[in-house]
Amino acid sequence: MLNEALKKLDPKTATGQKEKVMAPSVAEVLKDFCKQDAEFAQAVAQGGSFKDCMAAVARGVGGSISDIDAYKKAVQFYFPGAEIRVQMEIDLIGAAAGSEIATSAAPPRNDSESRGIVLNLEDFL
C-alpha cells in the first residue's frame, strides 16, 4: 500500500494556480505521513486523486493559507477527522554554537538547556 500511496501523491497532477504552488510541499508532507502510518497510507492509496485533494485544499482559500492549515486540509481529505500535530523548537544559539567564539564564550549546557524552547503550534490556532 505504501508504494501505491507514494506514487499517487504526484504534485505534477495539480491544476490551478494555487494548487500548483502548494502541491510540492503538501505532497512531501503527505508522503512523510504515509511512511509514519500504514493506515493513513492505505487511505491515500484507496482515496481520491491528489488533484482532487489539492482542489479541496485550495477551496475557500483567499489570498493565502498557512502551511499547517494546508497540510491539515490535505490529511482530512484522505482521512476525515484526522488531525496533525506540529512541534517547533527554537535554538537561541543556532549556527553560532559551532563557531569558535560561541563555544569559548558560552558556558557548557546540559541536555535540558540544549533542547531550547518547545512550542506547540496548536496553541496558536
VMD Tcl script that builds the backbone (N, CA, C; Angstrom):
set m [mol new atoms 375]
animate dup $m
set s [atomselect $m all]
$s set {name element resname resid chain x y z} {
  {N N MET 1 A 0.803 -1.202 0.000}
  {CA C MET 1 A 0.000 0.000 0.000}
  {C C MET 1 A 0.851 1.274 0.000}
  {N N LEU 2 A 1.991 1.221 0.696}
  {CA C LEU 2 A 2.825 2.413 0.801}
  {C C LEU 2 A 3.279 2.892 -0.575}
  {N N ASN 3 A 3.772 1.970 -1.406}
  {CA C ASN 3 A 4.239 2.369 -2.734}
  {C C ASN 3 A 3.120 2.958 -3.576}
  {N N GLU 4 A 1.923 2.382 -3.473}
  {CA C GLU 4 A 0.771 2.911 -4.212}
  {C C GLU 4 A 0.451 4.334 -3.755}
  {N N ALA 5 A 0.479 4.545 -2.456}
  {CA C ALA 5 A 0.177 5.874 -1.916}
  {C C ALA 5 A 1.222 6.888 -2.359}
  {N N LEU 6 A 2.492 6.507 -2.291}
  {CA C LEU 6 A 3.565 7.434 -2.661}
  {C C LEU 6 A 3.488 7.810 -4.141}
  {N N LYS 7 A 3.177 6.845 -4.992}
  {CA C LYS 7 A 3.038 7.117 -6.427}
  {C C LYS 7 A 1.865 8.062 -6.704}
  {N N LYS 8 A 0.822 7.907 -5.927}
  {CA C LYS 8 A -0.382 8.707 -6.129}
  {C C LYS 8 A -0.160 10.184 -5.805}
  {N N LEU 9 A 0.764 10.470 -4.901}
  {CA C LEU 9 A 0.997 11.831 -4.435}
  {C C LEU 9 A 1.981 12.565 -5.347}
  {N N ASP 10 A 1.573 12.742 -6.583}
  {CA C ASP 10 A 2.411 13.387 -7.601}
  {C C ASP 10 A 2.001 14.851 -7.739}
  {N N PRO 11 A 2.862 15.776 -7.325}
  {CA C PRO 11 A 2.496 17.194 -7.383}
  {C C PRO 11 A 2.261 17.713 -8.804}
  {N N LYS 12 A 2.761 17.009 -9.800}
  {CA C LYS 12 A 2.568 17.444 -11.194}
  {C C LYS 12 A 1.131 17.302 -11.650}
  {N N THR 13 A 0.315 16.546 -10.909}
  {CA C THR 13 A -1.075 16.353 -11.304}
  {C C THR 13 A -1.965 17.516 -10.889}
  {N N ALA 14 A -1.466 18.382 -10.040}
  {CA C ALA 14 A -2.268 19.507 -9.555}
  {C C ALA 14 A -2.514 20.504 -10.683}
  {N N THR 15 A -3.720 21.039 -10.711}
  {CA C THR 15 A -4.067 22.075 -11.678}
  {C C THR 15 A -4.539 23.298 -10.910}
  {N N GLY 16 A -4.533 24.423 -11.545}
  {CA C GLY 16 A -4.920 25.656 -10.865}
  {C C GLY 16 A -3.705 26.312 -10.247}
  {N N GLN 17 A -3.706 27.627 -10.240}
  {CA C GLN 17 A -2.548 28.380 -9.773}
  {C C GLN 17 A -2.221 28.092 -8.310}
  {N N LYS 18 A -3.206 28.183 -7.428}
  {CA C LYS 18 A -2.966 27.953 -6.000}
  {C C LYS 18 A -2.538 26.515 -5.740}
  {N N GLU 19 A -3.202 25.596 -6.411}
  {CA C GLU 19 A -2.904 24.183 -6.213}
  {C C GLU 19 A -1.462 23.862 -6.614}
  {N N LYS 20 A -1.029 24.405 -7.745}
  {CA C LYS 20 A 0.330 24.143 -8.234}
  {C C LYS 20 A 1.381 24.700 -7.281}
  {N N VAL 21 A 1.086 25.827 -6.655}
  {CA C VAL 21 A 2.041 26.426 -5.724}
  {C C VAL 21 A 2.172 25.574 -4.465}
  {N N MET 22 A 1.059 25.078 -3.961}
  {CA C MET 22 A 1.065 24.318 -2.712}
  {C C MET 22 A 1.426 22.849 -2.881}
  {N N ALA 23 A 1.206 22.296 -4.067}
  {CA C ALA 23 A 1.310 20.847 -4.288}
  {C C ALA 23 A 2.649 20.229 -3.879}
  {N N PRO 24 A 3.803 20.800 -4.232}
  {CA C PRO 24 A 5.053 20.120 -3.857}
  {C C PRO 24 A 5.228 19.934 -2.354}
  {N N SER 25 A 4.965 20.971 -1.570}
  {CA C SER 25 A 5.155 20.830 -0.121}
  {C C SER 25 A 4.079 19.947 0.502}
  {N N VAL 26 A 2.841 20.047 0.031}
  {CA C VAL 26 A 1.766 19.200 0.560}
  {C C VAL 26 A 2.058 17.735 0.236}
  {N N ALA 27 A 2.489 17.451 -0.983}
  {CA C ALA 27 A 2.805 16.072 -1.366}
  {C C ALA 27 A 3.925 15.512 -0.502}
  {N N GLU 28 A 4.948 16.313 -0.256}
  {CA C GLU 28 A 6.082 15.849 0.558}
  {C C GLU 28 A 5.638 15.511 1.982}
  {N N VAL 29 A 4.810 16.355 2.571}
  {CA C VAL 29 A 4.326 16.098 3.926}
  {C C VAL 29 A 3.427 14.867 3.957}
  {N N LEU 30 A 2.536 14.741 2.971}
  {CA C LEU 30 A 1.665 13.565 2.934}
  {C C LEU 30 A 2.476 12.277 2.761}
  {N N LYS 31 A 3.537 12.342 1.969}
  {CA C LYS 31 A 4.407 11.164 1.818}
  {C C LYS 31 A 5.040 10.793 3.153}
  {N N ASP 32 A 5.490 11.795 3.890}
  {CA C ASP 32 A 6.047 11.530 5.219}
  {C C ASP 32 A 5.010 10.893 6.134}
  {N N PHE 33 A 3.772 11.401 6.096}
  {CA C PHE 33 A 2.709 10.836 6.925}
  {C C PHE 33 A 2.421 9.389 6.517}
  {N N CYS 34 A 2.449 9.097 5.221}
  {CA C CYS 34 A 2.230 7.721 4.755}
  {C C CYS 34 A 3.302 6.786 5.298}
  {N N LYS 35 A 4.540 7.267 5.351}
  {CA C LYS 35 A 5.637 6.455 5.874}
  {C C LYS 35 A 5.507 6.253 7.381}
  {N N GLN 36 A 4.864 7.207 8.065}
  {CA C GLN 36 A 4.686 7.108 9.516}
  {C C GLN 36 A 3.556 6.167 9.905}
  {N N ASP 37 A 2.525 6.063 9.053}
  {CA C ASP 37 A 1.321 5.352 9.464}
  {C C ASP 37 A 0.745 4.552 8.298}
  {N N ALA 38 A 0.732 3.230 8.427}
  {CA C ALA 38 A 0.246 2.352 7.357}
  {C C ALA 38 A -1.234 2.568 7.074}
  {N N GLU 39 A -2.010 2.870 8.091}
  {CA C GLU 39 A -3.444 3.094 7.893}
  {C C GLU 39 A -3.687 4.354 7.062}
  {N N PHE 40 A -2.889 5.391 7.309}
  {CA C PHE 40 A -3.014 6.600 6.502}
  {C C PHE 40 A -2.577 6.319 5.068}
  {N N ALA 41 A -1.509 5.561 4.893}
  {CA C ALA 41 A -1.049 5.205 3.545}
  {C C ALA 41 A -2.138 4.449 2.787}
  {N N GLN 42 A -2.829 3.564 3.478}
  {CA C GLN 42 A -3.924 2.822 2.855}
  {C C GLN 42 A -5.048 3.769 2.453}
  {N N ALA 43 A -5.370 4.737 3.311}
  {CA C ALA 43 A -6.421 5.705 2.995}
  {C C ALA 43 A -6.053 6.521 1.756}
  {N N VAL 44 A -4.782 6.894 1.638}
  {CA C VAL 44 A -4.335 7.648 0.461}
  {C C VAL 44 A -4.422 6.771 -0.780}
  {N N ALA 45 A -3.928 5.545 -0.680}
  {CA C ALA 45 A -3.934 4.637 -1.829}
  {C C ALA 45 A -5.348 4.362 -2.322}
  {N N GLN 46 A -6.297 4.255 -1.399}
  {CA C GLN 46 A -7.670 3.926 -1.757}
  {C C GLN 46 A -8.553 5.159 -1.911}
  {N N GLY 47 A -8.021 6.325 -1.593}
  {CA C GLY 47 A -8.821 7.548 -1.623}
  {C C GLY 47 A -8.804 8.235 -2.970}
  {N N GLY 48 A -9.236 9.488 -2.956}
  {CA C GLY 48 A -9.320 10.282 -4.171}
  {C C GLY 48 A -7.956 10.633 -4.729}
  {N N SER 49 A -7.975 11.258 -5.884}
  {CA C SER 49 A -6.731 11.628 -6.552}
  {C C SER 49 A -6.067 12.802 -5.843}
  {N N PHE 50 A -4.773 12.940 -6.074}
  {CA C PHE 50 A -4.052 14.075 -5.497}
  {C C PHE 50 A -4.554 15.388 -6.097}
  {N N LYS 51 A -4.932 15.363 -7.350}
  {CA C LYS 51 A -5.510 16.549 -7.989}
  {C C LYS 51 A -6.763 17.000 -7.235}
  {N N ASP 52 A -7.641 16.061 -6.897}
  {CA C ASP 52 A -8.857 16.384 -6.140}
  {C C ASP 52 A -8.519 16.835 -4.726}
  {N N CYS 53 A -7.499 16.235 -4.137}
  {CA C CYS 53 A -7.046 16.638 -2.806}
  {C C CYS 53 A -6.625 18.097 -2.823}
  {N N MET 54 A -5.810 18.469 -3.800}
  {CA C MET 54 A -5.326 19.845 -3.875}
  {C C MET 54 A -6.456 20.819 -4.169}
  {N N ALA 55 A -7.449 20.400 -4.931}
  {CA C ALA 55 A -8.619 21.244 -5.164}
  {C C ALA 55 A -9.353 21.485 -3.845}
  {N N ALA 56 A -9.450 20.453 -3.011}
  {CA C ALA 56 A -10.094 20.592 -1.702}
  {C C ALA 56 A -9.281 21.506 -0.789}
  {N N VAL 57 A -7.969 21.410 -0.849}
  {CA C VAL 57 A -7.113 22.268 -0.032}
  {C C VAL 57 A -7.285 23.723 -0.444}
  {N N ALA 58 A -7.345 23.986 -1.742}
  {CA C ALA 58 A -7.443 25.354 -2.259}
  {C C ALA 58 A -8.843 25.957 -2.112}
  {N N ARG 59 A -9.844 25.110 -1.942}
  {CA C ARG 59 A -11.222 25.591 -1.835}
  {C C ARG 59 A -11.377 26.515 -0.628}
  {N N GLY 60 A -11.899 27.697 -0.887}
  {CA C GLY 60 A -12.157 28.649 0.186}
  {C C GLY 60 A -10.944 29.464 0.601}
  {N N VAL 61 A -9.815 29.233 -0.038}
  {CA C VAL 61 A -8.609 29.982 0.305}
  {C C VAL 61 A -8.665 31.323 -0.410}
  {N N GLY 62 A -8.484 32.382 0.347}
  {CA C GLY 62 A -8.447 33.709 -0.258}
  {C C GLY 62 A -7.084 33.953 -0.864}
  {N N GLY 63 A -6.368 34.910 -0.310}
  {CA C GLY 63 A -5.050 35.239 -0.822}
  {C C GLY 63 A -3.947 34.375 -0.272}
  {N N SER 64 A -4.206 33.686 0.859}
  {CA C SER 64 A -3.145 32.868 1.448}
  {C C SER 64 A -3.724 31.839 2.411}
  {N N ILE 65 A -2.893 30.850 2.736}
  {CA C ILE 65 A -3.216 29.826 3.730}
  {C C ILE 65 A -1.893 29.423 4.364}
  {N N SER 66 A -1.905 29.157 5.648}
  {CA C SER 66 A -0.672 28.713 6.299}
  {C C SER 66 A -0.352 27.298 5.842}
  {N N ASP 67 A 0.913 26.959 5.881}
  {CA C ASP 67 A 1.330 25.603 5.514}
  {C C ASP 67 A 0.613 24.579 6.381}
  {N N ILE 68 A 0.536 24.849 7.659}
  {CA C ILE 68 A -0.078 23.897 8.591}
  {C C ILE 68 A -1.544 23.672 8.250}
  {N N ASP 69 A -2.274 24.744 7.934}
  {CA C ASP 69 A -3.680 24.588 7.553}
  {C C ASP 69 A -3.819 23.815 6.248}
  {N N ALA 70 A -2.910 24.039 5.307}
  {CA C ALA 70 A -2.944 23.293 4.048}
  {C C ALA 70 A -2.706 21.805 4.303}
  {N N TYR 71 A -1.743 21.480 5.148}
  {CA C TYR 71 A -1.462 20.077 5.461}
  {C C TYR 71 A -2.662 19.437 6.157}
  {N N LYS 72 A -3.283 20.174 7.062}
  {CA C LYS 72 A -4.442 19.651 7.787}
  {C C LYS 72 A -5.594 19.350 6.824}
  {N N LYS 73 A -5.861 20.274 5.902}
  {CA C LYS 73 A -6.938 20.041 4.937}
  {C C LYS 73 A -6.629 18.843 4.043}
  {N N ALA 74 A -5.369 18.690 3.663}
  {CA C ALA 74 A -4.980 17.563 2.818}
  {C C ALA 74 A -5.139 16.245 3.564}
  {N N VAL 75 A -4.701 16.203 4.805}
  {CA C VAL 75 A -4.844 14.989 5.623}
  {C C VAL 75 A -6.313 14.642 5.774}
  {N N GLN 76 A -7.145 15.641 6.036}
  {CA C GLN 76 A -8.569 15.389 6.234}
  {C C GLN 76 A -9.286 15.012 4.944}
  {N N PHE 77 A -8.722 15.363 3.800}
  {CA C PHE 77 A -9.286 14.905 2.523}
  {C C PHE 77 A -9.221 13.384 2.455}
  {N N TYR 78 A -8.081 12.833 2.849}
  {CA C TYR 78 A -7.895 11.383 2.789}
  {C C TYR 78 A -8.404 10.654 4.022}
  {N N PHE 79 A -8.392 11.325 5.165}
  {CA C PHE 79 A -8.780 10.675 6.413}
  {C C PHE 79 A -9.597 11.675 7.234}
  {N N PRO 80 A -10.901 11.818 6.928}
  {CA C PRO 80 A -11.733 12.799 7.633}
  {C C PRO 80 A -11.668 12.620 9.147}
  {N N GLY 81 A -11.527 13.724 9.833}
  {CA C GLY 81 A -11.463 13.711 11.289}
  {C C GLY 81 A -10.051 13.617 11.834}
  {N N ALA 82 A -9.084 13.284 10.984}
  {CA C ALA 82 A -7.690 13.188 11.442}
  {C C ALA 82 A -7.150 14.585 11.727}
  {N N GLU 83 A -6.241 14.654 12.643}
  {CA C GLU 83 A -5.575 15.915 12.993}
  {C C GLU 83 A -4.075 15.740 12.830}
  {N N ILE 84 A -3.370 16.838 12.748}
  {CA C ILE 84 A -1.914 16.779 12.716}
  {C C ILE 84 A -1.375 17.513 13.938}
  {N N ARG 85 A -0.213 17.093 14.385}
  {CA C ARG 85 A 0.473 17.762 15.482}
  {C C ARG 85 A 1.791 18.301 14.963}
  {N N VAL 86 A 2.077 19.535 15.313}
  {CA C VAL 86 A 3.310 20.170 14.865}
  {C C VAL 86 A 4.067 20.653 16.088}
  {N N GLN 87 A 5.367 20.410 16.090}
  {CA C GLN 87 A 6.209 20.866 17.188}
  {C C GLN 87 A 7.392 21.614 16.601}
  {N N MET 88 A 7.630 22.798 17.120}
  {CA C MET 88 A 8.776 23.582 16.681}
  {C C MET 88 A 9.627 23.902 17.893}
  {N N GLU 89 A 10.915 24.016 17.673}
  {CA C GLU 89 A 11.835 24.359 18.745}
  {C C GLU 89 A 12.666 25.552 18.315}
  {N N ILE 90 A 13.038 26.362 19.269}
  {CA C ILE 90 A 13.927 27.471 18.995}
  {C C ILE 90 A 15.265 27.203 19.665}
  {N N ASP 91 A 16.325 27.443 18.941}
  {CA C ASP 91 A 17.675 27.300 19.460}
  {C C ASP 91 A 18.276 28.696 19.428}
  {N N LEU 92 A 18.387 29.319 20.581}
  {CA C LEU 92 A 18.818 30.706 20.641}
  {C C LEU 92 A 20.277 30.898 20.246}
  {N N ILE 93 A 21.065 29.855 20.302}
  {CA C ILE 93 A 22.460 29.948 19.884}
  {C C ILE 93 A 22.562 29.675 18.381}
  {N N GLY 94 A 21.768 28.721 17.884}
  {CA C GLY 94 A 21.715 28.416 16.462}
  {C C GLY 94 A 23.045 28.017 15.876}
  {N N ALA 95 A 23.318 28.526 14.707}
  {CA C ALA 95 A 24.536 28.188 13.979}
  {C C ALA 95 A 25.783 28.676 14.711}
  {N N ALA 96 A 25.629 29.667 15.556}
  {CA C ALA 96 A 26.775 30.200 16.285}
  {C C ALA 96 A 27.351 29.181 17.260}
  {N N ALA 97 A 26.600 28.157 17.590}
  {CA C ALA 97 A 27.088 27.132 18.519}
  {C C ALA 97 A 28.325 26.438 17.985}
  {N N GLY 98 A 28.473 26.385 16.683}
  {CA C GLY 98 A 29.633 25.737 16.091}
  {C C GLY 98 A 30.821 26.656 15.922}
  {N N SER 99 A 30.612 27.951 16.131}
  {CA C SER 99 A 31.717 28.886 15.927}
  {C C SER 99 A 32.652 28.884 17.123}
  {N N GLU 100 A 33.889 29.269 16.895}
  {CA C GLU 100 A 34.907 29.299 17.942}
  {C C GLU 100 A 34.548 30.306 19.028}
  {N N ILE 101 A 33.993 31.447 18.630}
  {CA C ILE 101 A 33.635 32.491 19.597}
  {C C ILE 101 A 32.534 31.998 20.523}
  {N N ALA 102 A 31.499 31.387 19.948}
  {CA C ALA 102 A 30.361 30.941 20.752}
  {C C ALA 102 A 30.761 29.846 21.725}
  {N N THR 103 A 31.616 28.926 21.293}
  {CA C THR 103 A 31.967 27.814 22.174}
  {C C THR 103 A 32.888 28.242 23.301}
  {N N SER 104 A 33.742 29.245 23.059}
  {CA C SER 104 A 34.635 29.672 24.132}
  {C C SER 104 A 33.943 30.625 25.094}
  {N N ALA 105 A 32.972 31.408 24.615}
  {CA C ALA 105 A 32.310 32.399 25.459}
  {C C ALA 105 A 31.133 31.806 26.235}
  {N N ALA 106 A 30.486 30.806 25.672}
  {CA C ALA 106 A 29.288 30.266 26.305}
  {C C ALA 106 A 29.655 29.177 27.300}
  {N N PRO 107 A 28.979 29.173 28.457}
  {CA C PRO 107 A 29.226 28.099 29.421}
  {C C PRO 107 A 28.670 26.786 28.879}
  {N N PRO 108 A 29.185 25.651 29.328}
  {CA C PRO 108 A 28.662 24.367 28.863}
  {C C PRO 108 A 27.189 24.239 29.223}
  {N N ARG 109 A 26.430 23.640 28.297}
  {CA C ARG 109 A 24.989 23.478 28.505}
  {C C ARG 109 A 24.679 22.017 28.777}
  {N N ASN 110 A 23.750 21.792 29.711}
  {CA C ASN 110 A 23.344 20.412 29.951}
  {C C ASN 110 A 22.238 20.046 28.956}
  {N N ASP 111 A 21.803 18.776 28.940}
  {CA C ASP 111 A 20.836 18.302 27.960}
  {C C ASP 111 A 19.537 19.080 27.983}
  {N N SER 112 A 19.038 19.435 29.155}
  {CA C SER 112 A 17.759 20.146 29.223}
  {C C SER 112 A 17.883 21.548 28.653}
  {N N GLU 113 A 19.046 22.176 28.814}
  {CA C GLU 113 A 19.233 23.508 28.256}
  {C C GLU 113 A 19.428 23.461 26.748}
  {N N SER 114 A 20.023 22.410 26.213}
  {CA C SER 114 A 20.318 22.351 24.791}
  {C C SER 114 A 19.072 22.105 23.952}
  {N N ARG 115 A 17.972 21.734 24.561}
  {CA C ARG 115 A 16.754 21.487 23.810}
  {C C ARG 115 A 16.092 22.773 23.355}
  {N N GLY 116 A 16.396 23.911 23.943}
  {CA C GLY 116 A 15.771 25.164 23.545}
  {C C GLY 116 A 14.357 25.272 24.085}
  {N N ILE 117 A 13.570 26.069 23.428}
  {CA C ILE 117 A 12.185 26.291 23.824}
  {C C ILE 117 A 11.285 25.482 22.906}
  {N N VAL 118 A 10.327 24.759 23.445}
  {CA C VAL 118 A 9.418 23.947 22.661}
  {C C VAL 118 A 8.055 24.636 22.622}
  {N N LEU 119 A 7.549 24.851 21.408}
  {CA C LEU 119 A 6.237 25.472 21.226}
  {C C LEU 119 A 5.312 24.478 20.545}
  {N N ASN 120 A 4.099 24.378 20.995}
  {CA C ASN 120 A 3.077 23.579 20.342}
  {C C ASN 120 A 2.254 24.530 19.490}
  {N N LEU 121 A 2.335 24.422 18.167}
  {CA C LEU 121 A 1.654 25.343 17.267}
  {C C LEU 121 A 0.149 25.277 17.399}
  {N N GLU 122 A -0.384 24.168 17.882}
  {CA C GLU 122 A -1.832 24.055 18.061}
  {C C GLU 122 A -2.338 25.098 19.061}
  {N N ASP 123 A -1.487 25.560 19.981}
  {CA C ASP 123 A -1.879 26.570 20.947}
  {C C ASP 123 A -2.156 27.926 20.281}
  {N N PHE 124 A -1.628 28.119 19.076}
  {CA C PHE 124 A -1.810 29.381 18.373}
  {C C PHE 124 A -3.007 29.354 17.436}
  {N N LEU 125 A -3.600 28.205 17.214}
  {CA C LEU 125 A -4.731 28.089 16.279}
  {C C LEU 125 A -6.039 28.398 16.939}
}
mol reanalyze $m
mol bondsrecalc $m
mol representation Tube
mol addrep $m
